[in-house]
C-alpha cells in the first residue's frame, strides 16, 4: 500500500492545470505597503491562469507617514508571509520566482532591514522605484486590456502611480506619495488640501491633462470602490475587470461612501473588511484625480503590477497575441471531446457572417473555441453552463457587452434556442444579442452535423444565397444528413428570417 501511495504522489507531482509542464510555473511575491501577496501562475504564457493566490494584510506602510519606519509588528507579519510564500513556491515546484517590494519598503528608513531579512529566507528581493512600479502597472493594464489608450492610475498603500498608455506602449509616468495609508493625514488639513497637493505635484512633474481620455483604475482600494458601485446600482454582472463608470461618478461615490457606515460596507460580500476603512479616502482621491486629469470615463482593471511584470518579460511576438482567444482556446482544448474542433467550426460558419466587424469576429471565434465545453454537464443545464462560463470565467480583453454576446452564443449553442437568458439584455443591445444567438445556432448545427469530427465539416458547406440558407454536401456524403441536422438547419434559417435548403 505504501509503495502504491508513493507512486500516486509521484504521478500527482507531474500533473498540472495546463498543457505546459510543471517547470513552467512562475510566481510573483508582491511586497506592498498594505499587503504582501503571492500569486502562482500556470498555463499559456500570454495569459496565464492563476494557480494559487494568497495575501496577508501586513500593513507595512501603516505608520510610514508618522514615523518613517515599518513598525515591528508589521515587519514580523510581513516576513512571516514572505517565509510562508517562499516555502509554498518550493512545494509547488515553481521554476521562476520574482519577489518585488514597492513604496513602503522603498521609503521606510528600516526598509533595508526588511529586504535583508527577506533575502535570508532565500529570496532575491527587487526594490522597484516609483517609475518602475508605474511602468509595471501600465503594462499590466495593456496585458488585460489590449488597445488601452488613456491614463493608468495604480493606487497602493504608499503611493499613486500614473502612466500614459497608447499603441501598446508606456509613455509618461509619475509616482506620487499619495497612497491610501497617507491620505488621512493629508485630508485632515482641510477639504481642499488633497486637491491642492495633487495639483502641485502634477505641475511639478510637468503632467499636462489630455481631456476625454479613459482613466484605468488599478489597485485593491479602487477595485473595492467599483464593487461598491456595482452593489449600489444593482449591476447584474459581478465581474470587476473592465467595469466602466462615467467620470462624474467619482464625485458621486465620494459623497455616497462618506455617508455609508462601515457596518453597511462590510455587508457587501465582494469587499473585504480590510478595504472598508480605505474606501472614503480612495473615493476622494479618485474624484480629485479625475477632475484634475479631465478624464472621460473610468475603466477598472483587475490586471496590474504583477501581470505587468510577466507581460514585460514576454517576447514581443507573444505580447501581440489576443488574450481572450488564447484563453478560450486553452479552455476549449482542455474540455472539448476532440482537439481543434472549435477552429474547424469557426471556419465552417464564417460564410454566413461576412458583415461581422473585427470586434464581432473575435467574439464569434471565442464562442467557436468554447463550443464543446458543456458536453460533460447535465443535459438539462448545458445552456446555463455556457452562460456561466462566458460571464464568470476570468477572461481578459473582453468588455461587458462582449461577455453578454459570448454568453448568448454559448447559450443558444447548448440548446437555449432563441431565448435571451437572465439579464443579458441589460448588458448588451438587442441587435448584438440577436447576432450572437445566430452564431450559437450555427455552431449548434455544425456540432450536430459533424459529431465533433473534422470529416463531415470538410465535405460540407454552409452558405446563404439570397433568402435561402443552404447546407451543401457531396452526393456520396448525403447519408450524413438526418432529422436532427435538418431540424437545426430549419431553426437557424427561421431565426435568420429566411428559408432553408439541403443540396446534395
For each residue, the residues with C-beta under 8 A, 3 or more apart:
1: 4 5
2: 5 6
3: 6 7
4: 1 7 8
5: 1 2 8 9
6: 2 3 9 10
7: 3 4 10 11
8: 4 5 11 12
9: 5 6 12 13
10: 6 7 13 14
11: 7 8 14 15
12: 8 9 15
13: 9 10 22 93
14: 10 11 21 22
15: 11 12
16: 20 21 22 24 25 42
17: 42 43 49 51
18: 24 42 43 44 49 330 334
19: 330 333
20: 16 24 42 43 44 45
21: 14 16 24
22: 13 14 16 25 93
23: 93 95
24: 16 18 20 21 42 45 95
25: 16 22 40 41 42 51 92 93 94 95 96
26: 40 41 48 94 95 96 97 98 310
27: 38 39 40 41 85 89 92 94 96 97 98
28: 37 38 39 41 97 98 99 100 306 309 310
29: 36 37 38 82 85 86 89 97 98 99 100 123
30: 35 36 37 38 39 100 102 305 306
31: 36 60 78 82 99 100 101 102 104 105 114 118 125
32: 35 36 37 60 61 102 103 104 156 157 158
33: 60 61 64 102 103 104 156 157 158 159 179 181
34: 57 58 59 60 61 156 157 179 180 181 220 274 278
35: 30 32 55 56 57 58 157 220 274
36: 29 30 31 32 55 56 58 60 78 81 82 85
37: 28 29 30 32 53 54 55 56 306
38: 27 28 29 30 52 53 54 55 81 85 88 89
39: 27 28 30 50 52 53 306
40: 25 26 27 50 51 52 53 88 89 92 94
41: 25 26 27 28 48 49 50 51 310
42: 16 17 18 20 24 25 48 49 51
43: 17 18 20 47 48 49 51 330
44: 18 20 47 48 49 326 327 330
45: 20 24 48 310 314 318
46: 314 318 319 321 323 326
47: 43 44 143 323 326 327 396
48: 26 41 42 43 44 45 310
49: 17 18 41 42 43 44 330 394
50: 39 40 41 53 394
51: 17 25 40 41 42 43 92
52: 38 39 40 88 92
53: 37 38 39 40 50
54: 37 38 85
55: 35 36 37 38
56: 35 36 37 77 78 80 81
57: 34 35 274
58: 34 35 36 74 77 78 81
59: 34 62 71 74 77 157 181
60: 31 32 33 34 36 64 70 74 75 78 104 105 108 114 157
61: 32 33 34 64 70 103 104 107 108 157 158 179 181 182
62: 59 71 74 157 181
63: 66 67 69 70 71 74
64: 33 60 61 67 68 69 70 104 107 108 158 181 182
65: 181 182 185
66: 63 185
67: 63 64 71
68: 64 107 108 109
69: 63 64 108 109 110
70: 60 61 63 64 74 75 78 104 105 108 110 111 114
71: 59 62 63 67 74 75
72: 75 76
73: 76 77
74: 58 59 60 62 63 70 71 77 78
75: 60 70 71 72 78 79 110 113 114 117
76: 72 73 79 80
77: 56 58 59 73 74 80 81
78: 31 36 56 58 60 70 74 75 81 82 114
79: 75 76 82 83 114 117 118 121
80: 56 76 77 83 84
81: 36 38 56 58 77 78 84 85
82: 29 31 36 78 79 85 86 99 118 121 123
83: 79 80 86 87 121
84: 80 81 87 88
85: 27 29 36 38 54 81 82 88 89
86: 29 82 83 89 90 97 121 122 123
87: 83 84 90 91
88: 38 40 52 84 85 91 92
89: 27 29 38 40 85 86 92 94 97
90: 86 87 93 94
91: 87 88
92: 25 27 40 51 52 88 89
93: 13 22 23 25 90
94: 25 26 27 40 89 90 97
95: 23 24 25 26
96: 25 26 27
97: 26 27 28 29 86 89 94 123
98: 26 27 28 29 126 309
99: 28 29 31 82 118 123 124 125 126
100: 28 29 30 31 125 126 127 128 305 309
101: 31 104 105 106 111 114 115 118 125 126 127 128
102: 30 31 32 33 105 106 128 133 156 158 159 305
103: 32 33 61 106 107 130 133 156 157 158 159 175 177 179
104: 31 32 33 60 61 64 70 101 107 108 111 157 158
105: 31 60 70 101 102 108 111 114 115 125 127
106: 101 102 103 111 127 128 129 130 158
107: 61 64 68 103 104 111 158 177
108: 60 61 64 68 69 70 104 105 111 114
109: 68 69
110: 69 70 75 113 114
111: 70 101 104 105 106 107 108 114 115 127
112: 115 116
113: 75 110 116 117
114: 31 60 70 75 78 79 101 105 108 110 111 117 118
115: 101 105 111 112 118 119 125 127
116: 112 113 119 120
117: 75 79 113 114 120 121
118: 31 79 82 99 101 114 115 121 123 125
119: 115 116 122 123 124 125
120: 116 117
121: 79 82 83 86 117 118
122: 86 119
123: 29 82 86 97 99 118 119
124: 99 119
125: 31 99 100 101 105 115 118 119
126: 98 99 100 101
127: 100 101 105 106 111 115
128: 100 101 102 106 132 133 136
129: 106 132 133 175
130: 103 106 133 134 159 161 174 175 176
131: 134 135 173 175
132: 128 129 135 136
133: 102 103 128 129 130 136 137 154 156 159 161 175 305
134: 130 131 137 138 152 154 161 162 163 170 173 174 175
135: 131 132 138 139 163 170 173 308 312
136: 128 132 133 139 140 304 305 308 309 312
137: 133 134 140 141 152 154 161 163 218 304 305 308
138: 134 135 141 142 152 163 165 170 173 308
139: 135 136 142 143 170 307 308 309 311 312
140: 136 137 143 144 218 301 303 304 305 306 307 308 309 311
141: 137 138 144 145 148 152 165 216 218 301 303 304 308
142: 138 139 145 146 148 165 168 170 308 311
143: 47 139 140 146 303 307 308 310 311 319 323 396
144: 140 141 241 242 301 302 303 307 323 396 397
145: 141 142 148 216 242 299 301 303 396 397
146: 142 143 168 322 323 397
147: 168
148: 141 142 145 152 165 214 216 299
149: 165 166 167 213 214
150: 164 165 213 214 215 216 295 296 299
151: 162 163 164 165 210 213 214 215 216 293 295
152: 134 137 138 141 148 161 162 163 164 165 216 218 301
153: 160 161 162 215 216 217 218 219 222 286 289
154: 133 134 137 160 161 162 163 218 219 304 305
155: 160 178 179 180 217 218 219 221 222 282 285 286
156: 32 33 34 102 103 133 159 160 161 179 180 219
157: 32 33 34 35 59 60 61 62 103 104 179 180 181
158: 32 33 61 64 102 103 104 106 107 177 179 181 182
159: 33 102 103 130 133 156 175 176 177 178 179
160: 153 154 155 156 175 176 178 179 285 289
161: 130 133 134 137 152 153 154 156 173 174 175 176
162: 134 151 152 153 154 173 174 175 176 207
163: 134 135 137 138 151 152 154 170 171 172 173 174
164: 150 151 152 170 171 172 173 210
165: 138 141 142 148 149 150 151 152 169 170 171 216
166: 149 169 171
167: 149
168: 142 146 147 319
169: 165 166
170: 134 135 138 139 142 163 164 165 173
171: 163 164 165 166
172: 163 164 207
173: 131 134 135 138 161 162 163 164 170
174: 130 134 161 162 163 201 202 205 207
175: 103 129 130 131 133 134 159 160 161 162
176: 130 159 160 161 162 198 201 202 205
177: 103 107 158 159 182
178: 155 159 160 182 183 186 194 197 198 201 285
179: 33 34 61 103 155 156 157 158 159 160 182 183
180: 34 155 156 157 183 221 278 281 282 285
181: 33 34 59 61 62 64 65 157 158 184
182: 61 64 65 158 177 178 179 185 186
183: 178 179 180 186 187 194 281 282 284 285
184: 181 187 188 281
185: 65 66 182 188 189
186: 178 182 183 189 193 194 197
187: 183 184 193 194 281 284
188: 184 185 193
189: 185 186 193
190: 193
191:
192: 195 196
193: 186 187 188 189 190 196 197
194: 178 183 186 187 197 198 284 285 288
195: 192 198 199 288 291 292
196: 192 193 199 200
197: 178 186 193 194 200 201
198: 176 178 194 195 201 202 285 288 289 292
199: 195 196 202 203 292
200: 196 197 203 204
201: 174 176 178 197 198 204 205
202: 174 176 198 199 205 207 292
203: 199 200 206 207
204: 200 201
205: 174 176 201 202
206: 203
207: 162 172 174 202 203
208:
209: 292 293 294
210: 151 164 213 293 294
211: 294 296
212: 294 295 296
213: 149 150 151 210 293 295 296
214: 148 149 150 151 295 296 297 298 299
215: 150 151 153 247 289 290 293 295 296 297 298 299
216: 141 145 148 150 151 152 153 165 299 300 301
217: 153 155 222 223 225 226 286 298 299 300 301
218: 137 140 141 152 153 154 155 222 301 303 304 305
219: 153 154 155 156 222 223 304
220: 34 35 223 224 275
221: 155 180 224 225 275 278 279 281 282
222: 153 155 217 218 219 225 226 282 286 300
223: 217 219 220 226 227 240 300 302
224: 220 221 227 228 270 271 272 275 276 278 279 282
225: 217 221 222 228 229 253 257 279 282 283 286
226: 217 222 223 229 230 240 243 245 300
227: 223 224 230 231 238 240 268 270 271
228: 224 225 231 232 253 257 265 268 271 279
229: 225 226 232 233 235 243 245 249 253
230: 226 227 233 235 238 240 243 270
231: 227 228 234 235 268 270
232: 228 229 256
233: 229 230
234: 231
235: 229 230 231 238 243
236: 422 423 426 427
237: 391 400 403 404 427
238: 227 230 235 270
239: 242 243 391 392 400 403
240: 223 226 227 230 243 270 300 302
241: 144 300 301 302 303 394 395 396
242: 144 145 239 299 300 301 398 399 400
243: 226 229 230 235 239 240 299 300 400
244: 297 298 299 300 400
245: 226 229 249 250 297 298
246: 249 297 298
247: 215 250 290 295 296 297 298
248: 251 252
249: 229 245 246 252 253 298
250: 245 247 253 254 283 286 287 289 290 291 298
251: 248 254 255 287 290 291
252: 248 249 255 256
253: 225 228 229 249 250 256 257 283 286 287
254: 250 251 257 258 280 283 284 286 287
255: 251 252 258 259
256: 232 252 253 259 260
257: 225 228 253 254 260 265 279 280 283
258: 254 255 280 283
259: 255 256
260: 256 257 264 265
261: 264 265
262: 265 266 276 277
263: 266 267
264: 260 261 267 268
265: 228 257 260 261 262 268 271 276 279
266: 262 263 271 273 276
267: 263 264
268: 227 228 231 264 265 271
269:
270: 224 227 230 231 238 240
271: 224 227 228 265 266 268 275 276 279
272: 224 275 276
273: 266 276
274: 34 35 57 277
275: 220 221 224 271 272 278 279
276: 224 262 265 266 271 272 273 279
277: 262 274
278: 34 180 221 224 275 281 282
279: 221 224 225 228 257 265 271 275 276 282 283
280: 254 257 258 283 284
281: 180 183 184 187 221 278 284 285
282: 155 180 183 221 222 224 225 278 279 285 286
283: 225 250 253 254 257 258 279 280 286 287
284: 183 187 194 254 280 281 287 288
285: 155 160 178 180 183 194 198 281 282 288 289
286: 153 155 217 222 225 250 253 254 282 283 289 290 298
287: 250 251 253 254 283 284 290 291
288: 194 195 198 284 285 291 292
289: 153 160 198 215 250 285 286 292 293 295
290: 215 247 250 251 286 287 293 295 298
291: 195 250 251 287 288 294
292: 195 198 199 202 209 288 289
293: 151 209 210 213 215 289 290
294: 209 210 211 212 291
295: 150 151 212 213 214 215 247 289 290 298
296: 150 211 212 213 214 215 247
297: 214 215 244 245 246 247
298: 214 215 217 244 245 246 247 249 250 286 290 295
299: 145 148 150 214 215 216 217 242 243 244
300: 216 217 222 223 226 240 241 242 243 244
301: 140 141 144 145 152 216 217 218 241 242 304
302: 144 223 240 241
303: 140 141 143 144 145 218 241 307 308 396
304: 136 137 140 141 154 218 219 301 307 308
305: 30 100 102 133 136 137 140 154 218 308 309
306: 28 30 37 39 140 309 310
307: 139 140 143 144 303 304 310 311
308: 135 136 137 138 139 140 141 142 143 303 304 305 311 312
309: 28 98 100 136 139 140 305 306 312 313
310: 26 28 41 45 48 143 306 307 313 314
311: 139 140 142 143 307 308 314 319
312: 135 136 139 308 309
313: 309 310
314: 45 46 310 311 318 319
315: 318 319
316: 319 320
317: 320 321
318: 45 46 314 315 321
319: 46 143 168 311 314 315 316
320: 316 317
321: 46 317 318 325 326
322: 146 325 326 362 397
323: 46 47 143 144 146 326 327 395 396 397
324: 327 328 362 366 395 396 397 398
325: 321 322 328 329 362 365 366 369
326: 44 46 47 321 322 323 329 330
327: 44 47 323 324 330 331 393 394 395 396
328: 324 325 331 332 342 365 366 369 370 395
329: 325 326 332 333 342 369
330: 18 19 43 44 49 326 327 333 334
331: 327 328 334 335 369 370 373 389 393
332: 328 329 335 336 342 369 370 371 372 373
333: 19 329 330 336 339 340 342
334: 18 330 331
335: 331 332 372 373 375 376
336: 332 333 339 341 342 371 372 373 375 452
337: 341 372 375 452
338: 341 372 452 453 454
339: 333 336
340: 333 343 344 454
341: 336 337 338 344 345 371 372 450 452 453 454
342: 328 329 332 333 336 345 346 368 369 370 371 372
343: 340 346 347 368 369
344: 340 341 347 348 450 454 457
345: 341 342 348 349 368 371 443 446 447 450 457
346: 342 343 349 350 364 365 368 369
347: 343 344 350 457
348: 344 345 446 457 460 461 462
349: 345 346 352 353 364 368 439 442 443 446 462
350: 346 347 353 354
351: 354 461 462 463 464
352: 349 438 442 462 463 464 469
353: 349 350 356 360 361 364 435 438 439 442
354: 350 351
355:
356: 353 360 361 364 435
357: 360 361
358: 361 362
359: 362 363 402
360: 353 356 357 363 364 405 435
361: 353 356 357 358 364 365
362: 322 324 325 358 359 365 366
363: 359 360 366 367 398 402 405 406 409 436
364: 346 349 353 356 360 361 367 368 409 436 439
365: 325 328 346 361 362 368 369
366: 324 325 328 362 363 369 370 398 406
367: 363 364 370 371 406 409 410 413 436 439 440 443
368: 342 343 345 346 349 364 365 371 439 443
369: 325 328 329 331 332 342 343 346 365 366
370: 328 331 332 342 366 367 373 386 389 390 406 410
371: 332 336 341 342 345 367 368 410 413 443 446 447
372: 332 335 336 337 338 341 342 375 447 452
373: 331 332 335 336 370 385 386 389 410
374: 377 382 383 385 386 389 410 414
375: 335 336 337 372 382
376: 335
377: 374 381 382 385
378: 381 382
379: 382 415
380:
381: 377 378 384 385
382: 374 375 377 378 379 385 386 414 415
383: 374 386 387 410 411 412 414 415 416 421
384: 381 387 388 411 421
385: 373 374 377 381 382 388 389 414
386: 370 373 374 382 383 389 390 407 410 411 413 414 416
387: 383 384 390 391 407 410 411 416 421 422 424
388: 384 385 391 392
389: 331 370 373 374 385 386 392 393 410
390: 370 386 387 393 403 404 406 407 409 410
391: 237 239 387 388 403 404 407
392: 239 388 389
393: 327 331 389 390
394: 49 50 241 327
395: 241 323 324 327 328 398 403
396: 47 143 144 145 241 303 323 324 327
397: 144 145 146 322 323 324
398: 242 324 363 366 395 402 403 406
399: 242 402 403
400: 237 239 242 243 244 403 404 427 428
401: 404 405 427 428 429 432
402: 359 363 398 399 405 406 428
403: 237 239 390 391 395 398 399 400 406 407 427
404: 237 390 391 400 401 407 408 424 427 428 432 433 436
405: 360 363 401 402 408 409 428 432 433 435 436
406: 363 366 367 370 390 398 402 403 409 410 436
407: 386 387 390 391 403 404 410 411 421 424 436
408: 404 405 411 412 420 421 424 428 433 436 437 440
409: 363 364 367 390 405 406 412 413 436 437 439 440 443
410: 367 370 371 373 374 383 386 387 389 390 406 407 413 414 440
411: 383 384 386 387 407 408 414 416 419 421 440
412: 383 408 409 416 417 418 436 437 439 440 441 443 444
413: 367 371 386 409 410 439 440 441 443 444 447
414: 374 382 383 385 386 410 411 440 444
415: 379 382 383 444
416: 383 386 387 411 412 419 421 440
417: 412 441 491
418: 412 437 441 495
419: 411 416
420: 408 424 425 433 437
421: 383 384 387 407 408 411 416 424
422: 236 387
423: 236 426 427
424: 387 404 407 408 420 421 427 428 433
425: 420 428 430 433
426: 236 423
427: 236 237 400 401 403 404 423 424
428: 400 401 402 404 405 408 424 425 432 433 436
429: 401 432 433
430: 425 433 434
431: 434 435
432: 401 404 405 428 429 435 436
433: 404 405 408 420 424 425 428 429 430 436 437
434: 430 431 437 438
435: 353 356 360 405 431 432 438 439
436: 363 364 367 404 405 406 407 408 409 412 428 432 433 439 440
437: 408 409 412 418 420 433 434 440 441 495
438: 352 353 434 435 441 442 492 495 496
439: 349 353 364 367 368 409 412 413 435 436 442 443
440: 367 408 409 410 411 412 413 414 416 436 437 443 444
441: 412 413 417 418 437 438 444 445 488 491 492 495
442: 349 352 353 438 439 445 446 462 492
443: 345 349 367 368 371 409 412 413 439 440 446 447
444: 412 413 414 415 440 441 447 448 488 492
445: 441 442 448 449 462 471 485 488 489 492
446: 345 348 349 371 442 443 449 450 457 462
447: 345 371 372 413 443 444 450 451 452
448: 444 445 451 484 485 488
449: 445 446 456 457 460 471 480 485
450: 341 344 345 446 447 453 454 455 456 457
451: 447 448 456
452: 336 337 338 341 372 447
453: 338 341 450 456 457
454: 338 340 341 344 450 457 458
455: 450 458 459
456: 449 450 451 453 459 460 477 480
457: 344 345 347 348 446 449 450 453 454 460
458: 454 455
459: 455 456 473 474 477 480
460: 348 449 456 457 471 472 473 477 480
461: 348 351 471 472 473
462: 348 349 351 352 442 445 446 469 470 471 472
463: 351 352 469 470 472
464: 351 352 468 469 470 496 498
465: 468 470
466: 498
467: 498 499
468: 464 465 498 499 500 501
469: 352 462 463 464 489 492 493 496 498 499 500 501
470: 462 463 464 465 500 501 502 503
471: 445 449 460 461 462 485 489 500 501 502 503
472: 460 461 462 463 503
473: 459 460 461 477 478 480 481 502 503 504
474: 459 477 478 504
475: 478 504
476:
477: 456 459 460 473 474 480
478: 473 474 475 481 504
479:
480: 449 456 459 460 473 477 485
481: 473 478 485 486 502
482: 485 486
483: 486 487
484: 448 487 488
485: 445 448 449 471 480 481 482 488 489
486: 481 482 483 489 490 502
487: 483 484 490 491
488: 441 444 445 448 484 485 491 492
489: 445 469 471 485 486 492 493 500 502
490: 486 487 493 494 500
491: 417 441 487 488 494 495
492: 438 441 442 444 445 469 488 489 495 496 500
493: 469 489 490 496 498 499 500
494: 490 491 497
495: 418 437 438 441 491 492
496: 438 464 469 492 493
497: 494
498: 464 466 467 468 469 493
499: 467 468 469 493
500: 468 469 470 471 489 490 492 493
501: 468 469 470 471
502: 470 471 473 481 486 489
503: 470 471 472 473
504: 473 474 475 478
